[in-house]
Amino acid sequence: MKMYLDTSNMVAILRLDEKEYQWEGGREMAEGLHRFIFEKLKENGKDWKDISEITFFSGPGSFTGLRIGASVVNTLAHELKIPLFDHHGKEHEIILPDYGRAANISKPRK
């Protein structure tokens, strides 16, 4: 089963083969993304081991959303020993998010 994941904004998009699902993860993205993916796999009678390759929308987009999504797909691809692609079709060993601009990091208050 091919998996596509886009976490570039507050609504995560997951495709499992030809089926598409959306989830308004918002501030719960880090805590709920694995559960969301697992529930959709189960709805299709599948499990983690049934994922044959992953494509990830690597950006630009939300700094936090892209970091969470990249962490998930990097871990899954590594542990399942499956190919990992960016949304341009280029294969990667590890996906790095493309934020579209430099990070806006504020100075520490102390």
N, C-alpha and C positions, 0 to 999 in steps of 0.2 A: 504494500500500500504506500503510495506517495503522499507525503505530508508537506503542506505549505503553511507557513506561519508569518503573520504580520502583526507586530506589537508596536507599530510606530505612532499610534495614538491611543486614546482612552478605550476604543473598541478594538479588541483583538479579533483578527480574522484567521480562521483555521480552515484549511481545505484538506480533506481526506479523499484522495482520488478525485472524483468529480463533485463531491458534496461539499458545500460551503456552510460554515457556521460562524456566527458572530457572538461575541461576549463582551459586555460592558464591564471590563475589569477595573478601570479607573485606579483608585488607590489600593485595590485588592489584587492587582495584577501579580505581584510577587507571591502572595499567599495562595492564589487560586488558579494560576495558569496550568500547573500540572494536573490538578483535579479536573479542570475544564477539558483538557486534551484527553485525559483518561476516560472521562464520561462519554465523550464523543466516539472514542475508539470502541468502548463497550456497546454503545448504541448500534455500531456497525458489526458487532460480533467479533471484534478484533482486540488485540492486546499490544503492548509496547513492541514485542518481538516481531509483529506483523508489519511494522514500518520498514520500508525498503530503501527509502531515500528521503531527504529533507531539503526543502527550499525555504530560505528565509529572506523576507524583505528587510534588507540591512540599512535602509534609510534613504533620504533624511526623514527625521521625525523626532518624537519625544525622546529626550536624553534617557530618562529612566526606563521608559517602555522598551526602547531598543536594547538597553543593557540587560534588562530582564530576559527579553526574548532571545538575545544572543547567548546568554548563559544557558538557557534551557536547550536550545538547538545544538550548541556545542557539546553539552553534556550528553544529550541523547545520541548524537551521531558518534561520539567517541565510545560510549558504552555499548551501543548496538553494533558498532563497527560497520556503519553505512555511510554512503556518500552524502556530503553536505554542499549545497549550492546557494549562491546569492541569487537575487531576483533577475540578474542579467544572465544567468546560466553558467557562471564561472564556478568551478568546484574549488572548495577550500578545505584545509585541514581544520582551521579555526576561523570563524566569521568574526570580523571586527565591525561594530556599528559605524555607519556613516551619518554623522549628526547634521551634515549640511552646512555647518559653520563651527567656529571655535566655541568651546564651552564658555558660558558666562558664569564665572565662579566669583562669588563675592569674597571680600576680605574678611578674615576672622574678626570677631568683635573684641577679642582680648589682645 
